[in-house]
Amino acid sequence: MSDGVETEAQPLRHGYTTGACATATAKAAVTMLITQNKVEYAEIWLPAGFFHTFELIECELTQDMAQCATIKDGGDDPDATHKAKIICTVTWSGGEGIELDGGIGVGRVTKPGLPVPVGEAAINPVPRRMITRAVQEVLIEYKVDRGVRVVISVPDGEEIAKKTLNSRLGILGGISILGTRGTVVPFSTSAYKASIVQAIQVAKASGCKHIVLTTGGSSEKYAMKLLPELTEEAFVQMGDFVGFSLKHAKRLGMERVSLIGMMGKFSKVAQGVMMVHSKSAPVDLNFLASVAVQAGGDDALRDAILGANTASHASDLAIEAGLATYFQLLCKYASEHAVNHVDGGLVVETVLVTMKGDVLGRAEIVG
């Protein structure tokens, strides 16, 4: 609102993946190596279905090496790799065909369960195909029949990777080169969902049959203290995607799932909500008050919970009333809804913890 005139919200701007950036720099670098001329722009075809032109910087050239970079534009998506510099270095190789590898700041895969084999650079299958195809097209265009070595680097990649779950997935030393469409959809849930599935796949490949789903870093920290016998791979941050994560846990052969979290989001799971973002479903204080009555709370507690500000406030009221069974019931309901959501076949345990990590309640349902 400005000067009494309401302005229309601007549509969010799409960005481009690390895979698309790497492809553009690879195309430009191999073109420079062949033609011995610097290139300022590279146009590539994106799997999303259109061409896009990338601006290139820091172009360097010798008889046997060409290198250039581009700055990743993540659009309006809050991505850790936004503004990262993606560099490609191309040299003639002694062999035939196209060798593709990762340099500084591109991670190495150290655990099974990922779409890239152990020991290789963390350049995912679609970006690999995009880069290889773009380089091959340039070689064909200029009728060059020599082998080339293509190395993708991200100078700040190791630092950026600290903001991701790469180390948990066994990707060490930098970021992954990702993207299935070449474009980044602002505030996309698809990327987060893909990371959940990947984490469960790594857990499976590590031999886990029991995984722990948490909504974020704090609840995961408390979960690790509660279940120290589990390996790091067993802990998966699901964010708000409770139902989605449970279904993939079952699909990938997990036998037991522990849901560990706090009152705000888990009170929603107790009422059967499987997508717990604040905009998806508000806290239902009527439900929380009715559970208090079932747990043996009096009318005063019921009325106090009905007038609570948040689920956390309702929790404080139940604690003050000494109603421990309240939290047991909420955990029981959450576990029941979780088992029903996946049509059985899983043992689901729910653990409610406070903001300080103390256990409020715990219940398990065998599906």
C-alpha positions as a Markdown table, in Angstrom:
| # | Residue | x | y | z |
|---|---|---|---|---|
| 1 | Met | 0.0 | 0.0 | 0.0 |
| 2 | Ser | 1.5 | 3.4 | -1.0 |
| 3 | Asp | -0.2 | 6.8 | -0.9 |
| 4 | Gly | -3.5 | 5.0 | -0.5 |
| 5 | Val | -3.1 | 3.1 | -3.8 |
| 6 | Glu | -2.8 | -0.7 | -3.6 |
| 7 | Thr | -0.1 | -2.0 | -5.9 |
| 8 | Glu | -0.4 | -5.4 | -7.6 |
| 9 | Ala | 2.1 | -8.0 | -6.4 |
| 10 | Gln | 4.8 | -8.7 | -8.9 |
| 11 | Pro | 5.0 | -12.3 | -10.1 |
| 12 | Leu | 8.0 | -14.1 | -8.6 |
| 13 | Arg | 11.0 | -14.4 | -10.9 |
| 14 | His | 12.2 | -17.8 | -12.0 |
| 15 | Gly | 15.9 | -18.7 | -11.8 |
| 16 | Tyr | 18.3 | -21.2 | -13.3 |
| 17 | Thr | 19.8 | -24.3 | -11.8 |
| 18 | Thr | 23.5 | -25.1 | -11.2 |
| 19 | Gly | 23.1 | -27.7 | -13.9 |
| 20 | Ala | 22.0 | -25.2 | -16.4 |
| 21 | Cys | 24.8 | -22.8 | -15.5 |
| 22 | Ala | 27.4 | -25.6 | -15.8 |
| 23 | Thr | 26.0 | -26.5 | -19.2 |
| 24 | Ala | 26.3 | -22.9 | -20.5 |
| 25 | Thr | 29.9 | -22.6 | -19.3 |
| 26 | Ala | 30.8 | -26.0 | -20.7 |
| 27 | Lys | 29.4 | -25.1 | -24.1 |
| 28 | Ala | 31.2 | -21.7 | -24.1 |
| 29 | Ala | 34.6 | -23.1 | -22.9 |
| 30 | Val | 34.7 | -25.9 | -25.5 |
| 31 | Thr | 33.8 | -23.4 | -28.2 |
| 32 | Met | 36.6 | -21.1 | -27.0 |
| 33 | Leu | 39.1 | -24.0 | -27.0 |
| 34 | Ile | 38.2 | -25.0 | -30.6 |
| 35 | Thr | 37.9 | -21.4 | -32.1 |
| 36 | Gln | 40.6 | -19.8 | -29.9 |
| 37 | Asn | 38.2 | -16.8 | -29.5 |
| 38 | Lys | 36.6 | -15.6 | -26.3 |
| 39 | Val | 32.8 | -16.0 | -25.9 |
| 40 | Glu | 30.6 | -13.6 | -24.0 |
| 41 | Tyr | 27.3 | -15.4 | -24.1 |
| 42 | Ala | 26.1 | -19.0 | -24.4 |
| 43 | Glu | 22.6 | -20.1 | -25.4 |
| 44 | Ile | 21.5 | -23.6 | -24.3 |
| 45 | Trp | 18.3 | -25.6 | -24.5 |
| 46 | Leu | 16.7 | -26.2 | -21.1 |
| 47 | Pro | 14.6 | -29.4 | -20.3 |
| 48 | Ala | 11.9 | -26.9 | -19.2 |
| 49 | Gly | 11.3 | -26.4 | -22.9 |
| 50 | Phe | 13.0 | -23.2 | -24.1 |
| 51 | Phe | 16.3 | -21.7 | -24.9 |
| 52 | His | 18.1 | -19.3 | -22.4 |
| 53 | Thr | 21.2 | -17.2 | -22.9 |
| 54 | Phe | 23.8 | -17.0 | -20.1 |
| 55 | Glu | 26.3 | -14.2 | -19.7 |
| 56 | Leu | 29.9 | -15.3 | -19.3 |
| 57 | Ile | 32.6 | -13.8 | -17.2 |
| 58 | Glu | 36.3 | -14.3 | -16.5 |
| 59 | Cys | 37.0 | -16.0 | -19.9 |
| 60 | Glu | 40.6 | -17.3 | -20.2 |
| 61 | Leu | 42.2 | -19.0 | -23.1 |
| 62 | Thr | 45.4 | -20.8 | -24.1 |
| 63 | Gln | 46.2 | -23.3 | -26.9 |
| 64 | Asp | 45.3 | -26.2 | -24.7 |
| 65 | Met | 42.9 | -24.8 | -22.1 |
| 66 | Ala | 39.7 | -22.6 | -22.1 |
| 67 | Gln | 37.9 | -21.5 | -19.0 |
| 68 | Cys | 34.9 | -19.3 | -18.3 |
| 69 | Ala | 32.3 | -18.7 | -15.6 |
| 70 | Thr | 28.8 | -17.5 | -15.0 |
| 71 | Ile | 27.0 | -16.3 | -11.9 |
| 72 | Lys | 24.0 | -18.4 | -10.9 |
| 73 | Asp | 20.8 | -16.5 | -10.8 |
| 74 | Gly | 18.3 | -18.3 | -8.5 |
| 75 | Gly | 15.5 | -15.8 | -9.3 |
| 76 | Asp | 13.3 | -15.1 | -6.3 |
| 77 | Asp | 14.0 | -18.6 | -4.8 |
| 78 | Pro | 15.8 | -18.5 | -1.5 |
| 79 | Asp | 18.5 | -20.9 | -2.6 |
| 80 | Ala | 21.9 | -21.4 | -0.9 |
| 81 | Thr | 23.6 | -21.4 | -4.4 |
| 82 | His | 22.1 | -18.0 | -5.5 |
| 83 | Lys | 24.9 | -15.8 | -6.8 |
| 84 | Ala | 27.4 | -18.7 | -6.8 |
| 85 | Lys | 30.1 | -18.6 | -9.4 |
| 86 | Ile | 30.0 | -21.7 | -11.7 |
| 87 | Ile | 33.3 | -22.3 | -13.6 |
| 88 | Cys | 34.0 | -24.7 | -16.4 |
| 89 | Thr | 37.6 | -25.6 | -17.5 |
| 90 | Val | 38.0 | -27.5 | -20.7 |
| 91 | Thr | 41.3 | -29.2 | -21.9 |
| 92 | Trp | 42.2 | -31.6 | -24.7 |
| 93 | Ser | 42.4 | -35.1 | -23.3 |
| 94 | Gly | 44.6 | -37.9 | -24.4 |
| 95 | Gly | 41.7 | -40.3 | -24.9 |
| 96 | Glu | 38.4 | -40.1 | -26.9 |
| 97 | Gly | 35.0 | -38.7 | -26.1 |
| 98 | Ile | 34.0 | -36.4 | -23.3 |
| 99 | Glu | 35.4 | -36.8 | -19.7 |
| 100 | Leu | 33.3 | -34.9 | -17.1 |
| 101 | Asp | 34.4 | -34.3 | -13.6 |
| 102 | Gly | 34.0 | -31.9 | -10.7 |
| 103 | Gly | 36.8 | -29.6 | -9.4 |
| 104 | Ile | 37.1 | -27.4 | -6.4 |
| 105 | Gly | 33.7 | -26.8 | -4.6 |
| 106 | Val | 31.9 | -29.7 | -6.3 |
| 107 | Gly | 31.2 | -32.5 | -3.9 |
| 108 | Arg | 32.2 | -36.1 | -4.1 |
| 109 | Val | 29.7 | -39.0 | -3.4 |
| 110 | Thr | 30.9 | -41.2 | -0.5 |
| 111 | Lys | 27.7 | -43.1 | 0.4 |
| 112 | Pro | 25.5 | -45.3 | -1.7 |
| 113 | Gly | 21.8 | -44.5 | -2.4 |
| 114 | Leu | 22.3 | -41.4 | -4.5 |
| 115 | Pro | 21.8 | -41.2 | -8.3 |
| 116 | Val | 25.6 | -40.8 | -8.8 |
| 117 | Pro | 27.9 | -43.7 | -8.0 |
| 118 | Val | 30.3 | -43.6 | -5.0 |
| 119 | Gly | 33.6 | -41.8 | -5.8 |
| 120 | Glu | 32.2 | -39.7 | -8.6 |
| 121 | Ala | 31.6 | -35.9 | -8.6 |
| 122 | Ala | 28.1 | -34.9 | -7.4 |
| 123 | Ile | 26.9 | -33.9 | -10.8 |
| 124 | Asn | 23.4 | -35.4 | -11.1 |
| 125 | Pro | 22.2 | -37.4 | -14.1 |
| 126 | Val | 20.2 | -34.7 | -15.9 |
| 127 | Pro | 23.0 | -32.0 | -15.7 |
| 128 | Arg | 25.5 | -34.7 | -16.8 |
| 129 | Arg | 23.4 | -35.4 | -19.9 |
| 130 | Met | 22.9 | -31.6 | -20.6 |
| 131 | Ile | 26.6 | -30.9 | -20.3 |
| 132 | Thr | 27.7 | -33.9 | -22.4 |
| 133 | Arg | 25.1 | -33.1 | -25.1 |
| 134 | Ala | 26.0 | -29.4 | -25.3 |
| 135 | Val | 29.7 | -30.2 | -25.6 |
| 136 | Gln | 29.1 | -33.0 | -28.2 |
| 137 | Glu | 27.0 | -30.6 | -30.3 |
| 138 | Val | 29.9 | -28.1 | -30.4 |
| 139 | Leu | 32.4 | -30.8 | -31.3 |
| 140 | Ile | 30.1 | -32.0 | -34.2 |
| 141 | Glu | 29.5 | -28.4 | -35.3 |
| 142 | Tyr | 33.2 | -27.7 | -35.7 |
| 143 | Lys | 34.0 | -31.2 | -37.0 |
| 144 | Val | 36.4 | -31.9 | -34.2 |
| 145 | Asp | 37.3 | -35.5 | -33.5 |
| 146 | Arg | 39.4 | -35.2 | -30.3 |
| 147 | Gly | 38.7 | -36.1 | -26.7 |
| 148 | Val | 38.0 | -33.3 | -24.2 |
| 149 | Arg | 38.1 | -33.1 | -20.4 |
| 150 | Val | 35.4 | -30.9 | -18.9 |
| 151 | Val | 35.7 | -29.9 | -15.2 |
| 152 | Ile | 33.0 | -28.0 | -13.3 |
| 153 | Ser | 34.1 | -26.0 | -10.3 |
| 154 | Val | 32.4 | -23.7 | -7.7 |
| 155 | Pro | 35.0 | -21.7 | -5.8 |
| 156 | Asp | 32.7 | -21.1 | -2.7 |
| 157 | Gly | 31.1 | -24.5 | -3.0 |
| 158 | Glu | 32.6 | -26.0 | 0.1 |
| 159 | Glu | 31.3 | -23.1 | 2.2 |
| 160 | Ile | 27.9 | -23.1 | 0.5 |
| 161 | Ala | 27.6 | -26.8 | 1.2 |
| 162 | Lys | 27.6 | -26.2 | 4.9 |
| 163 | Lys | 24.1 | -24.6 | 4.4 |
| 164 | Thr | 22.8 | -27.8 | 2.8 |
| 165 | Leu | 22.3 | -31.4 | 3.9 |
| 166 | Asn | 25.1 | -32.6 | 1.6 |
| 167 | Ser | 27.4 | -34.0 | 4.3 |
| 168 | Arg | 24.5 | -36.0 | 5.8 |
| 169 | Leu | 23.9 | -37.5 | 2.3 |
| 170 | Gly | 27.6 | -38.4 | 2.0 |
| 171 | Ile | 28.4 | -35.6 | -0.5 |
| 172 | Leu | 31.7 | -34.2 | 0.8 |
| 173 | Gly | 33.8 | -31.2 | -0.3 |
| 174 | Gly | 31.2 | -29.0 | -2.0 |
| 175 | Ile | 27.8 | -28.6 | -3.5 |
| 176 | Ser | 25.9 | -30.8 | -6.0 |
| 177 | Ile | 25.3 | -29.8 | -9.6 |
| 178 | Leu | 21.5 | -30.3 | -9.8 |
| 179 | Gly | 18.4 | -29.6 | -11.7 |
| 180 | Thr | 16.0 | -31.6 | -13.8 |
| 181 | Arg | 14.3 | -28.8 | -15.7 |
| 182 | Gly | 17.1 | -26.2 | -15.8 |
| 183 | Thr | 14.9 | -23.6 | -14.1 |
| 184 | Val | 14.3 | -22.9 | -10.5 |
| 185 | Val | 10.7 | -22.3 | -9.6 |
| 186 | Pro | 10.5 | -19.7 | -6.7 |
| 187 | Phe | 9.7 | -21.2 | -3.3 |
| 188 | Ser | 9.4 | -24.6 | -5.1 |
| 189 | Thr | 8.4 | -27.5 | -2.9 |
| 190 | Ser | 9.6 | -30.0 | -5.5 |
| 191 | Ala | 13.3 | -29.5 | -4.6 |
| 192 | Tyr | 12.7 | -29.9 | -0.9 |
| 193 | Lys | 10.6 | -33.1 | -1.6 |
| 194 | Ala | 13.4 | -34.4 | -3.8 |
| 195 | Ser | 15.9 | -33.9 | -0.9 |
| 196 | Ile | 13.6 | -35.9 | 1.5 |
| 197 | Val | 13.4 | -38.8 | -0.9 |
| 198 | Gln | 17.1 | -38.7 | -1.5 |
| 199 | Ala | 17.8 | -38.7 | 2.3 |
| 200 | Ile | 15.5 | -41.8 | 2.8 |
| 201 | Gln | 17.3 | -43.5 | -0.1 |
| 202 | Val | 20.6 | -42.9 | 1.5 |
| 203 | Ala | 19.2 | -44.2 | 4.8 |
| 204 | Lys | 18.0 | -47.4 | 3.0 |
| 205 | Ala | 21.4 | -47.9 | 1.3 |
| 206 | Ser | 23.1 | -47.5 | 4.7 |
| 207 | Gly | 21.0 | -50.4 | 6.0 |
| 208 | Cys | 18.5 | -48.4 | 8.0 |
| 209 | Lys | 15.0 | -49.9 | 8.7 |
| 210 | His | 14.2 | -47.3 | 11.3 |
| 211 | Ile | 14.2 | -43.6 | 10.4 |
| 212 | Val | 13.4 | -40.4 | 12.3 |
| 213 | Leu | 11.4 | -37.7 | 10.7 |
| 214 | Thr | 11.7 | -34.2 | 12.2 |
| 215 | Thr | 10.5 | -30.8 | 11.1 |
| 216 | Gly | 13.8 | -29.0 | 11.3 |
| 217 | Gly | 17.2 | -28.6 | 12.9 |
| 218 | Ser | 16.2 | -28.1 | 16.5 |
| 219 | Ser | 13.9 | -31.1 | 16.7 |
| 220 | Glu | 16.5 | -33.2 | 14.9 |
| 221 | Lys | 19.1 | -32.2 | 17.5 |
| 222 | Tyr | 16.8 | -33.4 | 20.3 |
| 223 | Ala | 15.9 | -36.5 | 18.3 |
| 224 | Met | 19.6 | -37.5 | 18.0 |
| 225 | Lys | 19.9 | -37.2 | 21.8 |
| 226 | Leu | 16.8 | -39.3 | 22.3 |
| 227 | Leu | 17.9 | -42.0 | 19.9 |
| 228 | Pro | 21.7 | -42.1 | 20.1 |
| 229 | Glu | 21.8 | -45.7 | 18.9 |
| 230 | Leu | 20.8 | -44.7 | 15.4 |
| 231 | Thr | 23.3 | -43.7 | 12.7 |
| 232 | Glu | 23.3 | -40.2 | 11.2 |
| 233 | Glu | 21.7 | -41.4 | 8.0 |
| 234 | Ala | 18.6 | -42.4 | 9.9 |
| 235 | Phe | 17.6 | -38.8 | 10.7 |
| 236 | Val | 15.7 | -37.0 | 7.9 |
| 237 | Gln | 14.4 | -33.4 | 8.1 |
| 238 | Met | 10.9 | -33.6 | 6.5 |
| 239 | Gly | 10.0 | -29.9 | 7.0 |
| 240 | Asp | 6.2 | -29.6 | 6.7 |
| 241 | Phe | 5.8 | -32.7 | 4.5 |
| 242 | Val | 4.7 | -35.3 | 7.0 |
| 243 | Gly | 2.4 | -37.4 | 4.8 |
| 244 | Phe | 4.7 | -37.3 | 1.8 |
| 245 | Ser | 7.7 | -38.4 | 3.9 |
| 246 | Leu | 5.7 | -41.2 | 5.6 |
| 247 | Lys | 4.6 | -42.6 | 2.2 |
| 248 | His | 8.1 | -42.6 | 0.8 |
| 249 | Ala | 9.5 | -44.2 | 4.0 |
| 250 | Lys | 7.0 | -47.1 | 3.5 |
| 251 | Arg | 7.7 | -47.3 | -0.2 |
| 252 | Leu | 11.5 | -47.5 | 0.4 |
| 253 | Gly | 11.1 | -50.4 | 2.8 |
| 254 | Met | 11.3 | -48.7 | 6.2 |
| 255 | Glu | 9.8 | -50.7 | 9.0 |
| 256 | Arg | 9.7 | -48.1 | 11.8 |
| 257 | Val | 9.4 | -44.3 | 11.7 |
| 258 | Ser | 9.8 | -42.0 | 14.7 |
| 259 | Leu | 8.1 | -38.6 | 14.3 |
| 260 | Ile | 9.8 | -36.2 | 16.7 |
| 261 | Gly | 8.8 | -32.6 | 17.0 |
| 262 | Met | 7.2 | -29.8 | 18.9 |
| 263 | Met | 3.6 | -28.9 | 19.7 |
| 264 | Gly | 3.0 | -26.3 | 17.0 |
| 265 | Lys | 3.2 | -28.6 | 14.1 |
| 266 | Phe | 2.6 | -32.0 | 15.7 |
| 267 | Ser | -0.7 | -30.9 | 17.3 |
| 268 | Lys | -1.8 | -30.7 | 13.7 |
| 269 | Val | -0.6 | -34.2 | 12.9 |
| 270 | Ala | -2.7 | -35.3 | 16.0 |
| 271 | Gln | -5.8 | -33.9 | 14.3 |
| 272 | Gly | -4.9 | -35.7 | 11.0 |
| 273 | Val | -3.2 | -32.9 | 9.1 |
| 274 | Met | -0.3 | -34.3 | 7.0 |
| 275 | Met | 1.0 | -31.0 | 5.5 |
| 276 | Val | 1.7 | -28.8 | 8.6 |
| 277 | His | 2.7 | -25.5 | 7.0 |
| 278 | Ser | 1.1 | -22.6 | 8.9 |
| 279 | Lys | -0.8 | -21.5 | 5.8 |
| 280 | Ser | -2.0 | -25.0 | 5.1 |
| 281 | Ala | -3.9 | -25.6 | 8.3 |
| 282 | Pro | -4.3 | -23.4 | 11.4 |
| 283 | Val | -4.0 | -24.9 | 14.9 |
| 284 | Asp | -7.4 | -26.1 | 16.0 |
| 285 | Leu | -7.9 | -25.0 | 19.6 |
| 286 | Asn | -11.3 | -26.7 | 19.8 |
| 287 | Phe | -9.5 | -30.0 | 19.1 |
| 288 | Leu | -6.8 | -29.4 | 21.6 |
| 289 | Ala | -9.4 | -28.4 | 24.3 |
| 290 | Ser | -11.4 | -31.6 | 23.5 |
| 291 | Val | -8.3 | -33.8 | 24.0 |
| 292 | Ala | -7.7 | -32.1 | 27.3 |
| 293 | Val | -11.2 | -33.1 | 28.5 |
| 294 | Gln | -10.5 | -36.7 | 27.2 |
| 295 | Ala | -7.3 | -36.7 | 29.2 |
| 296 | Gly | -9.2 | -35.8 | 32.4 |
| 297 | Gly | -8.8 | -32.1 | 32.4 |
| 298 | Asp | -11.5 | -30.0 | 34.0 |
| 299 | Asp | -13.7 | -27.3 | 32.5 |
| 300 | Ala | -11.3 | -24.5 | 33.6 |
| 301 | Leu | -8.5 | -26.1 | 31.6 |
| 302 | Arg | -10.7 | -26.7 | 28.6 |
| 303 | Asp | -11.8 | -23.0 | 28.6 |
| 304 | Ala | -8.2 | -21.8 | 29.1 |
| 305 | Ile | -7.0 | -23.9 | 26.1 |
| 306 | Leu | -9.9 | -22.6 | 24.0 |
| 307 | Gly | -8.6 | -19.1 | 24.7 |
| 308 | Ala | -5.0 | -19.9 | 24.1 |
| 309 | Asn | -2.9 | -17.9 | 21.7 |
| 310 | Thr | -1.0 | -20.9 | 20.2 |
| 311 | Ala | -0.5 | -24.6 | 20.4 |
| 312 | Ser | 2.6 | -24.0 | 22.5 |
| 313 | His | 0.4 | -21.9 | 24.9 |
| 314 | Ala | -2.1 | -24.7 | 25.2 |
| 315 | Ser | 0.8 | -27.0 | 26.0 |
| 316 | Asp | 2.0 | -24.7 | 28.8 |
| 317 | Leu | -1.6 | -24.7 | 30.2 |
| 318 | Ala | -1.7 | -28.6 | 30.2 |
| 319 | Ile | 1.8 | -28.7 | 31.9 |
| 320 | Glu | 0.6 | -26.3 | 34.6 |
| 321 | Ala | -2.4 | -28.4 | 35.2 |
| 322 | Gly | -0.1 | -31.5 | 35.6 |
| 323 | Leu | -2.0 | -33.3 | 32.8 |
| 324 | Ala | 0.8 | -35.6 | 31.4 |
| 325 | Thr | -1.8 | -37.9 | 29.8 |
| 326 | Tyr | -2.7 | -35.0 | 27.5 |
| 327 | Phe | 0.5 | -35.3 | 25.6 |
| 328 | Gln | 0.3 | -39.1 | 25.5 |
| 329 | Leu | -3.1 | -38.9 | 23.9 |
| 330 | Leu | -1.9 | -36.3 | 21.3 |
| 331 | Cys | 1.1 | -38.6 | 20.4 |
| 332 | Lys | -1.3 | -41.6 | 20.1 |
| 333 | Tyr | -3.6 | -39.7 | 17.8 |
| 334 | Ala | -0.6 | -38.5 | 15.7 |
| 335 | Ser | 0.7 | -42.1 | 15.3 |
| 336 | Glu | -2.7 | -43.4 | 14.4 |
| 337 | His | -3.2 | -40.8 | 11.7 |
| 338 | Ala | 0.3 | -41.5 | 10.4 |
| 339 | Val | -0.3 | -45.2 | 10.2 |
| 340 | Asn | -3.7 | -44.7 | 8.5 |
| 341 | His | -2.2 | -42.3 | 6.0 |
| 342 | Val | 0.0 | -45.0 | 4.6 |
| 343 | Asp | -2.6 | -47.8 | 4.9 |
| 344 | Gly | -0.5 | -49.6 | 7.6 |
| 345 | Gly | 2.7 | -51.6 | 7.1 |
| 346 | Leu | 4.7 | -49.2 | 9.4 |
| 347 | Val | 5.3 | -48.9 | 13.1 |
| 348 | Val | 5.0 | -45.2 | 13.9 |
| 349 | Glu | 6.1 | -43.7 | 17.1 |
| 350 | Thr | 5.4 | -40.0 | 17.9 |
| 351 | Val | 7.4 | -38.1 | 20.4 |
| 352 | Leu | 6.4 | -34.5 | 21.5 |
| 353 | Val | 9.2 | -32.4 | 22.8 |
| 354 | Thr | 9.4 | -28.9 | 24.3 |
| 355 | Met | 11.4 | -26.0 | 22.8 |
| 356 | Lys | 14.2 | -27.1 | 25.2 |
| 357 | Gly | 14.1 | -30.7 | 24.1 |
| 358 | Asp | 12.3 | -32.2 | 27.1 |
| 359 | Val | 10.0 | -35.1 | 26.3 |
| 360 | Leu | 6.3 | -34.2 | 26.9 |
| 361 | Gly | 4.7 | -37.4 | 25.6 |
| 362 | Arg | 5.4 | -40.6 | 23.6 |
| 363 | Ala | 3.2 | -43.2 | 21.9 |
| 364 | Glu | 3.6 | -45.9 | 19.3 |
| 365 | Ile | 1.1 | -47.6 | 16.9 |
| 366 | Val | 1.9 | -50.8 | 15.1 |
| 367 | Gly | 0.4 | -50.5 | 11.6 |
